[in-house]
């Protein structure tokens, strides 16, 4: 927390001097980018500020039971109306598309826990040793002695639980558990969040997961377990792209594997790759993602490539 003392003070000053603030969540939003932006929005509104959350995708359906707030598509935003912009988590997944729309008079703040962030703001709070952006936001509140309510506590817990895999990933430090304890004292409900994010799955979701698990194959040479999901798979199961999110993490638990990869077809002939590993497996999946123009954390990374997944006699390939 000491290393960001200057940045935390500057962010508090920017918030104090701003009347309208744009919060930005990354594309394909997850629990962390959602939780961090929602927590900040709640706090800013308590201060009497006008705060909007921009995103190129809608709020994930599985998080709708945890909040009534909505994301706003960038085309519906007047960028010039904001005094400051705060982008939270995986800032290169969407924010880079609108970064040029802001003037020198508008303060740009980037908060992230992913390494190798290439874009820069006026204030950059980036540290890959954090489990999540929500953990960073918590430290910002504590550093500035900001009191927050039960709603903010739930949003912060949402991001921490999501990015630690319900406290199962190796980024679950003693500090994370201390923060979770404090958030529970503030009224955060772990059971409600776990129910929404991890356990309450629709039949359509489970059917899609079944297809992914059925196709999964292990490469004994490098310890990779990989699978694919096509747009046809999603349509046949009457599911959505959001239902793919946890497949890579589940596959990563298979004994004898070192990392997992799921390739899924998206719109506009794009294939998304999601990689997961654990510290004890000693595989840096961000290095793999970088080879395909992607990036991320050394244990959770992704990339996008052009193409289509087709089945052959020898398996699956991209054309």
N, C-alpha and C positions, 0 to 999 in steps of 0.2 A: 504493500500500500504506500510505503514511503517513496518508492520510485515514481509514483504518479501524483505526488503532492502538488506539484506545480500545475499539472493538467487538470486535476480535480478542482483546484481553486479556480482555474480559468473557466472550466465548464460551468461551475456555480455562478461565476460572474456573467457569462454569456446568457445563462438562463434568467438571471436577475434583470438584465438589460433588455431582454427580448419580450415582445408581446405575442408574436406568432412564431411557432416552431414546428418544423416538419420533421417527423420521425420516419425513418425508412427501414423497411424489412426486406430481407433478401428474397429473390425468386425461389419458388418451391419452399415456402416458409416452413420452418419447423418450430419445435417448442421453445428454443432459445431465442431466435430472432423475434418470435411472437411475444414471449414472456417479457423480454427486455423492453420492447417498444410499448407494450401495454403498461408495464410498471412505470415507465417514464411518463406516459400519457396521463395516467392517474395522478402522479405526483405533480405534473405541470398544471393540470386542471385544478388541483387543490390550491395552487398558487394563483389561480385566476388567469392563467395563460391559455391562449388558443393553441391547441395541438392536434395535428392530423397525422395519421399513419399512412404512408404511401407504399405501394408494393405492386409489382407486375402480376401478382397472382392474388386471388381472394384468400381470406382467412381460412386455414384448413378446417374442413368439416369436423374432424375429430376433436377440435378445440372449441367448437362453438358452444358446447355446454358449459365451458369455463368462463365465457365472456359474452357480452352482448355487443361489444364494439366491433367495428368493421374496418377493413383496409380500403384505401381509395386508390384506384388505378391512376397512374401518373398523368394520363391524358386529361383527367378531370381536375388536375391541380393547377393553381396559378403560382408557379414557382417564385415569381417576383414578389409575392405578398408576404413571404416569410423573412423574419429577421435572422433565423439560424436554422441549420439542418443537422440532425444527429442520425447517422447511419449506424445500425447495430447488427453485427455478426455477418460474416461472409460478405463483406462490403463489395467485393468484386463480382458478386452474383446479382447484378441488377443496378446498383447505385452508379456504376461507371457509365451507364447509358444516359443518365440525367445530369452527371456532374458538371458538364459544360453549360448548363442552363442557369447557373448561379453566378452572381456578380461578386466583386471584391468586397462589397459592403455587407454581404451575408456571411456569417461565420459557419464554417463547415467542420463538424466534429465526427471523427471515425472511431468507433469502439469495436474491437475485434479480439478474438483469441486464436485466430488462424495465422500461421506464419506466412512469410513471403508476400505480404500485401504490397502491391505495386503502386496503387493510387494513394495520394496524400491529401490530408485536409489541413485546416488551420490548426486544429488540435487533433493529435493522434494518440489514442489510448489503446495500444495493441500489445498483447503479451500472451504467448502460447502456453505459458505455465498455468494459466487459469483454466478451470474446467469448462467455463461458459462465459458468455457476455453477462448473463444475469449475476454471476459471481462478481464481476467487475462493477456492475451497477450497485450491488450491495455494498461494496467497499467505498464507492463514491458517496453513498448515503451516510455510511458510518464516519468517513473522514470529515464530512461537512456537518456532522451531528444533526442530520436530517431525520426527523421522526416520520415514520410511514405507517399506513393502516393495514388492515387485514387483506384488503384487495391487492395492494402492492406486494405483500408477503406471498400471497398465492401465485402471483405472476412470476415473481423471482424463483419460487420453488419449482414452477412449471419448467423454466429453462434449465435449472440445475438438474432436475430429475431426467429431463429429456436428453441432455448431453452427457450425463454420466450413466445412461442406460439403467436408470432406477438404482443408482449406487453400485452398479456391477462392473463398470469399466475401470481401467487402471488410473484414470484421472480423478478418481474418488479419493481425495486426500483427507487428512484429519481436519484440515481447515474447512473443506466442503461440509464435513459432518457437523462441525461447530456452527457453520452458517445455517445449515438445515435445522439444527436444534433451535437457533434463535428465531428463525422464520416460523417454526411451529409455535413458539411462545407468542408470536405476533398473531397467530390464528391460522396459519397456512395448513391446509388439509392434504397430507400426502396420499391418503387413501382415495380421495376424490380425483386428484390429478393422475395417480397411477391408473385408476379406473378408466379415465378418458383417454390417456395417452398410450397405455400398454395393454390393458386387459379386455376392455370392451370392444370386441371385434365383431363386425357384421358377418353374416354368412358369405356374402360376396367377397369380403376380404380374405376369409379363411380359404375359400375356393381358389382365389388367385395365389395365395401362399402355397397351396397344395400343388398347383402347376409349377411354381418356381422350385419347390423342393423335389418334385418328381424329375425335373430336368437337371438337377444339380449333379455335377461331376467333380471328382477330386483328381488333381494332377499330382501324382506321387513324387515327381521330380522337384517341384518347388513348393509343395504343400498348399497350393491354391485350391479352393473350392469355388466353383463358378456356376452361374445359371443365367438364363435369359428369360425375358418376358416381352412378348410382342404386343402391339396394339390390339391384335385379334384376341389374344389371351384376356386382356382387360375387358374387351367388349363381351366376350363369351361369358365372363363371370359377373357382368353387370357391375363392375367395380370402377375405381378411379385410380389415377396416378398416385394419389396420396397413400393408397393401400400398399404401395411398393416400399415405402420408406424403411420399414424395419426388417425387410428380408435379409439384407446384407449382414445386419447385426446378429440375427438368428443363425444364419449359416456359419458365422464366425465362431459359434460355440461348438461346432462339430469336432469331436476328438481327433487329434492327429493332423489338423490343418493349421496353417500358419497365417493365412489371410483369406478373405472372401471377396468375391467380385460378382456383382449383378449388373447385367446389361439390359436396359429397358428402352423400348422404342417410344419416342415422343413425337410431337407434331413437327411439321416442316422437315421431315426426313432426318431428324436428329436422334442419336442414340446416346443415352446418359449412362455413364459408368459410375457405380458406387463401390468404394473399397473400404474394408474394415479390418483391423487387426488388434492385437493387445501387446502391451509392453513386453511381457515374458516371451512372446513369440519372436521378438527381435526382427520384425519386418517393418520398414518405413514405407507405408503405402503412398505417402505424398510423392516419393521419388518415382513411383510407377505412374501416378496421375500426371506428373510433370512431363513425362514422355509423350503424353497425348494432349498436351496443352492445358491441363487442369492443375489442380493443387489442393491445398487444405492442410489439415493436421496430420502428423505422422501416423496417427492411428485411425483417422477417418478422413478420407479424401474422395474427390470425384473429378470427372471430366466429361466433356461432350464432344462427340465426333459426328460427322455426316455419314449417312448410310442407312442400310436396311438389314435386318436380321433374317436370314433364310436358313432353312433346314436342309442338310445334305445327308448322304449315306453315312458319312463319317462324323456327323454332329452338326454344329451350327457355325455359320460364318457370316461376316459382314461384307456386303457388296455396295 
